[in-house]
Amino acid sequence: MRQIRKIWPFVTRTILGCLLIGLTTFVCYRLRLNLNVTGFIYLIVIVLQSLAGSFASSAVVSVVAVLCLDFLFTPPLFSFEVTNPLDILALISFLTTGLVITRLTTRVRKEAAISDRQRHEVDRLYRLAQKLLALNPETTTCSTSTELFQDVFGFRAVCLFDAATGEIHSTSDQPNGLAELTRAANSSGKDSEDAGSGILTNSMLACWGKHNWSD
């Protein structure tokens, strides 16, 4: 199911991009536009595709656009044969330009998304630090700390290992084995992350069901 969820956006965006290229091809052919004008319009479509889709889907759409240019707008028409060297150069230039624009656009969009997630995580860490500092050390328990972690980060369960006493403190509704994973992580000193089960562990803490794990 996870593989299907990953592939499905690629398939849908690729199909939508190809349909848009098909519609553009129909309009440009009916208007008898030449290779240069049609290629420029295709580039606009590819840029719009790269703003919403991945590099792979945009690359597929770019290849489809080149095939349409070759078949309908490059002599001899209705053939993938190209006899004019200038037309070959134009098609290669179009494909290269489309792929470069797509790569740059998707990279900028991905970096912006990563930056936004990091900013969101820093904001949650800041809110957690504020709440921890506001606690009274004399009355605060480890259970209170785990509840704060759960509340701020949106975990379904949090398990805290107290190395001084060897005790486990956890919130309610924790999955079986979470306490053992916390002890094992403390012994090994290694952090681990399992997206399948939704469990994140480090040397002191284990969290289950991180909010927006797929991000």
N, C-alpha and C positions, 0 to 999 in steps of 0.2 A: 504493500500500500504506500509506503514512503517513497519507493521508486516511482510509482505512478504519479504521486503528487508532485514529484520533481520534474517529471517528463511532461505532464499535462500542460503547464504554462508555456513550455517551449513549443508544443504542438499547436496550441490555440493561437499564440502570437504569430507563429510562422504562417499558419493558414490565413489569418486576418491580413498579414502583410502581403501574402501572395494574391489574395482577393483584391486588395487595394491596388497592387501593381496591375492586375488584370483589368480593373476598371479604368485605371489611367491609360493603359494600352489601348483599350477600346475607344476612349475619348480622343486620344492623340491620333489614332489611325483614322478615325472618322473626320477629324479636322485636317488631315493630310499634313501634319507637322513633320519637320525633318528630324534627322538623327540628333542634331545638337540640341534643339529645343526639347525634344522628348527626353533625352538623357538628363538635361537639367531638371526637368519635372520629376524624373525618377529619383534623382539625388534628394530632392525635397522629401519624397515619400520614404526613402531609406533613412534619412535623418529622423523623421517622425517615428519610424519603426524602432530605431535605436534608442529613442527616448523612453520607450515603454518595454521593449523586449531585450533579450540577452544578445551577446555578440553572435552566438551560434545561429539564432533565429534571424538576426539581421543579415548575417553572411549568406544564409540560404536565400533570403529575399533579394539580396544583391545579385546573386548568380541567376535567379529567375529573371530579374530585370535585364541582365546582359543577354540572356537567351531571347527575350522578347525584342530587344533592340536589334539583335542579329537577324531574327526571323522576319520581322515586319518592317524594319526601317533601314536595313542595310542591303544594297544590291548584291546579288540577285534576291528579290523578295521571295518570301515563302520558302526559304532555304537557309540552312545553317552554314552554307558556304560563303566565305568572304573573299572577294577577288581583289579588292582595292587595299593596298597596304596601309593607306591612311585610315580606312575604316577599321582595320585590325588594330591599329594604334589607338584609335578612338575608343574601341571597346575595351582594350586592356587598360587604358587610362581611366575609363569610367569605373571598371571593376576595382582597380587599385584605390581610386579616390573613395569609392563607396565603402570599401573595407577599412580604410584608414579612419574615415569619419566615424564609422560605426564603432571601431575599437576605441577611439578617443572618447566618444560620447558615453559608451557603456562604462569605461574606466572612471570617468568623472562622476557618473551617477552612482557607481558602486562605492567610490571613496566618500562621496557625500553621505550615502546611507550608513557607512561604517562610522564616520564622524558623528552622525546624529545618534547612533546607538551608544557610542562611547560617551557622548555628552549626557545622554539619558542615564547611563550607568553611574557616571560621576555625580549626577544630581541625586540619585538614590543613595549613594554612599554618603553624601553630605547630609542628607536627611537622617540617615541612620546614625551618623556621628552626633548630630544634634540631639537626637532622642537618647542616645547612650549617655551623653554628657549631662543631660537633664535628670538622669536617674539618681536616686539617693543610694550611695554605696552601702550604707548600713542596712538598708531594707531590700536591696536588689538581689535577686537570685538568678541563677543560670537559666532557669525556665523563663524568666522575664526577657533575658537577652535573646533566647531562641524565638520567642514570640515576636520580638521586634524585627529580627531577621525575616521571619515569615511574612510579617505585615508589610514591610518596606519593599522587599524584593518579589513578593507574590508567590513564594514557594508553597507547595501543598504540605510539606513537612520539613522540619529542620532538626538535626541531631547534633548535639554538642558534646565533645569529649573533654572532660576535665583531667588533664594529665597529672595534676597534683594529687587527686584522690582516686583516679581511675574510674570515676563515675560517668555515666551517660545521662545527659539531660536532653529530652526531646519533646517536640510538640505532639499533639494528638494525631491519630490517623496516619502514622508512619508505616511504610511498607515493611514486610518481613525482611530481615537481613540488613536494614539500614544501620543499626547499632554496630553490627559486626564489621560492616564496611568502614565505619568511622574508626573503630579500633585498629583495623588493618591499615588504614591510611596513616594513622598516627605512628604505628610501628614502622612502616616503610618510609614515612616522610615524603611520599610522592602524591602529587595531585592527579586526579583522574576525572574523566567526564564521559558519561554514557548517554548519548542522545536518544538511544532506543528506549531505555528505561526511564530517562529523565532524571538521573542521579548524578550529582556533582559532589566530589569529595576532596578534602585536603587534610592536612595533618591534624586539624582540630575540629573540623566541621563537615557535615554531610547534609546536602540539600536534595530534596526530591520535588520534581514537578516544577522546574523553573518556568516562570511566566514568559511567554513568547520565546520558547526554546529554539524554534526554527529560525529566529532572527540571529 
